[in-house]
């Protein structure tokens, strides 16, 4: 306080002090010689000395100095959150939080008028972005996001190098855009904005009742009976009963109930309750589903979307969410190459007949090439006699003696594989997977082997090695490209197994859904034990580094160890190789499993939906294995969606285009059509066609952005054409817009964040009822643009009144007691 005092006449300090001392001494001498009681002399003396002191102080002209905001020079933004979460009503309240705020900031409120006299008051609203506002009464709380950080950063940039006295912030604190960051993505403090922030909160944090879906995750596997798993996380606050019964429902987009589960929700628990739905979608490709959670008494309200709740939930908006499931639909093409006719091909083709997504193409050798020398005359032919009698035309194109006799199955065109194994990258890369069964290395040329390696490592294809009499253990195999691609080493010795023990899945095999056919571990072990005994296995060595052993089988005989125990040999191993994957199945008579007939299992073959039907296990196993083999193989055209954490930001649609050799395709014409999807799988808006532009950094990649205007599902379809106008391929993908999900993720006031903002920025938390007091005090605080004021204390009437009062009081007391 004394630092704010200044003297207008400092040259009078010593003269005034001397005068004061002299007058005080005279007063003391005068009262010292008087004969009167001390009770009279002391009060009278004090009144005279007080009058003398005030007169002496006035001689030096004391003044008070201070600073105040320069009129209309400091900017004072008022930010009001107009997102939909501000429409929440507290329990027992008749008005929403937004209505309470608008009643305070609309019109000519006294506290706003008072602040307007000292500050340049600016009004803004923010939801998705910052906008100027003339009157809040005409602004609706309909935003799908609370971009609090973005709004404050925009203010900081807009008023950079300008005086900002502070920001008065009306929000619930549930920011949907995270913490502030700099240009490099590093988190910064709220104080870096350069102005104090004053969050205004309700007087009382009323309790809210809310049952909501906090998160949804999707997991896709190659498990045939239930390849899709949707995990729904349920959270609740302040339910009427501490443990409330709730219903979690999963429906397809057409309104058909997939599954419904009843659970108990503990609103006092800090851990969300998870509900799993495991099912098989009726169609491949893109599917949309709706997950809902509600109490039984709110079932009709949820179905009718009425917004009313029997337990007085704050909102039912966060009780439902649309989910997009993208299952690759193919078509996938798998090339099966066999060195001789066998049972395995028969059962494999039978298994894949019921699978519309995978097309089997067979290349089956029925006779090896037989180079011969003979004296030729009119009766001698170079044509293999297997083709005799088929007709003149057929015999002319038939295999010669020095060519293997190969049959083709499932080809799309008459000339497909007409020359045997593909001779070019374009031809081989048209397949997604290759199966080699009982074929020797010498069958392939060196170029074909290198092409097969590129098929796996560069194209990303899948390779399954089924072994055979001349595979795995041969020296040529070990030193060839096939040996390099194999996930197992060749055997260390020539020891053969005379008898095989039971087949078993390893722990890692149990964790791979495509290796299992039962839901539980115990059922899967029972299923494995029911498999028939096998008698043939290809001897192999250890698995390679990085490979995984998924199944084993016990081998007896020469391959036993030194202590006479059976050796556990690899039955199934897999590994990653470049962009693709390879697998080795070493059991040589797996067809025995398909031929098994259980006397106690009268289930007809046509009953495929029964998980206990062991007759269908071999076919299901083949289908799951082939789906795993081609599941991650790239297509020529692939569409991906990149979603940011900010729901109000656009999604990026990324298209990858490749030519027939699966090299990046440049100068392509890429069009992406996006259609909003609502309930009953019907579009809710016009389809928008976007043109994707080539990425500057990665060849063959094209990008475009799409802003979702409403929450819900969106279906994107891409069509790619080469520079000459020919079709390259198409792809489609669905996603669910999270617009509004994070807005209702937590309805409670985020007091912790608001307190942090106020503390770091130099502001303070202000209660809604204290706005008038806050408005009166704010001009007295330190401001960027201020001016100095001086207040003369001596030139006041109350000082003269006080001097006269002291002198008159002293004189009156003396006259009353009869003192001279």
Secondary structure, DSSP 8 states (H G I E B T S, - for coil): -GGGEEES-GGGHHHHHHHHHHHHHHHHHHHHHS-S-HHHHHHHHHHHHHHHHHHHHHHTTEEEEEEEE-TTTEEEEEEEE-BGGGG-B-TT-SSBHHHHHHHHHSSS-HHHHHHHTTEEEEEEEESSSEEE-S-GGG----BS---HHHHHHHHHHHTTTS-EEEEEEE--S--SS-S-B-TTS-B--GGGGSS-EEEEE-SS-----EEEEEEEEEEE-S-STT-EEEEEEEEEES-SSSEEEEEEEEEETTS-EEEEEEEEEETT-SS-EEEEEEE--SSSEEEEEEEEEE-GGGHHHHHHT----TT--S-SGGGEEEEEEEE----EEEEEEESS--HHHHHHHHHHTT-SSEEEEEEEEEE----------TT--SB-GGGTTS-HHHHHTS-BTTS-EEEEES-SSTTTTTTSS--SHHHHTT-SEEEEES--GGGS-HHHHHHHHHHHHTS--EEEE---TTSSSSHHHHHSHHHHH-SEEE-SS---EEEEEEEEE-HHHHH-GGG--SSSHHHHHHHHHTS-----B--EEEE-TT-EEEEEEEEEETTS-TTS--EEEEEEEEEEETTEEEEEE-BS-THHHHT---TT----TT--S-TT-GGGHHHHHHHHHHHHHHTT---SEEEEEE--S-TTS-EEEEEEEB-TTS-B--S-EEEEEEEEE-GGG-B-S--EEEE-EE-SSSTTEEEEEE---SSEEEEEEEEEE-TTS-EEEEEEEEEEE-TTTGGGS--S--HHHHHHHHHHHT---EEGGGHHHHHHHHTTS--SSEEEEEEESSS-HHHHHHHHHHHHHHHHHHHHHT--
